Amino acid sequence: MALFKKVPSDGHKGKVSYNAGIVSGIVSLAVSEVEGVELLPGKKKALKLYFEKDGIYADISVKVDYGYTVPEVAFKIQQTVKHNVEAMTEYKVAKVDVYVVGVEFSEEHAAEQN
């Protein structure tokens, strides 16, 4: 398990350490805030985070609910993830790639099709 440290640059002594699971939880929470989308089952398949010198790179795999515009939902995920991670930690988000792997049809819509 990786442990990432952030040393304050403002002269204060001490450090803040973030476990990769904490950042992963923040990303999961951010995705759950977006309407019309859900992460793939199994966090390891749905989220891949890479911690680099220039920031965090995130690969997020989701399913979009039928009736939502895919580009709008993907953009909203990118915005929300970037905002939440940067607001809750001192890390910068370098890139968020969203992979839409399917469309989730509701039971009501499936009944209308029959």
N, C-alpha and C positions, 0 to 999 in steps of 0.2 A: 504494500500500500504506500503510495507516495504522500509525502508531506511537503507542502510548499510554504516557504517563509517569506514574509514581507517585513523588511526593516524600515521603520519610519525615517524619512529623509529630513524631517524638520528639527533634528537635534534631540528629540526625546529618546530616552533610553528604553530598551525593551524591544520586543518583536511580536508580531502576530503571525501565527501559523494556521494555514488552511489545509485541511485534508481534502484530497480530490473528491471524496464523497460529499463534502459540504458544497462544493461548487456544482457538482452534479445535481444535488438536491435543489439548489437555487435555479438551475436551468430547467429541471422538471417542473418546478413550481411556476416558472415563467411561462412555459408552454401550456400548462393547465389553465392559465389565466386567459388564453386566447380562445375565443368562441369559435366552435365549428371544427375543432381539431383534437386529436388524441395521439399520444405517443404509442409507438408499437409496444406490444407486451414484452416484458423483459427489458430492464433498463440498459443492460449491456448491448443489446441489439439497437436500441433506440438512440442512445447517446454515446458519442465518442468525443472526448475532450483531449486536446493536446496543449500542453503548457510550454510555450516558447518564450524567448526573450522579448519579442515584440508584442506579446499578448496571448490570449487564449483563442484557440481555433476550435470550433464546435461543429460536429456533424450530427444533425438531428433528423431522425426518420419518423414520419408521422402518417396518419391516415386523416383525410379531410372528409367531413360530413357532406353528404349530397346537398347541393344547393348553394354552397359557398364558392366564391371565386378563388381558385387556387393561388394565383399570384398575390392577391390581397392578403390571404391568410399567411402565406409564406413570409411576406414582408412584415406583417404584424408580429410573427414569431421572432424574426430577426431583431426588430425594434425592442420587443419586450425582453428578450434574453440579454441583449446588450445593456439595456437600462438597468435591469435587476442585478446582474452580475457586477456592474460597475458601481451601483449604488450600495450594494451590500458588502462588497470587498474592495480592496484597492487595486484589483487587477483591471487591465484594459482588455477589451474583447477585440481581437484583430479581425476575426472573420466568423460568420455563422452561415453554414451551408445547410439548407433545408431540403430533404429528400422526401417527396410525396410518393409513397409506395402503394397507395390505394385510396379508394373512395368508399366511405362507409354509408350504406343505404339504411335508412330507418325502416322499421317494420311497416309503418304506415305507407311509405312510398312503395315498398315491395307489394303490398296488398293492392295498391292502385294499379300497378303494372299488370296484375293477373286478371 
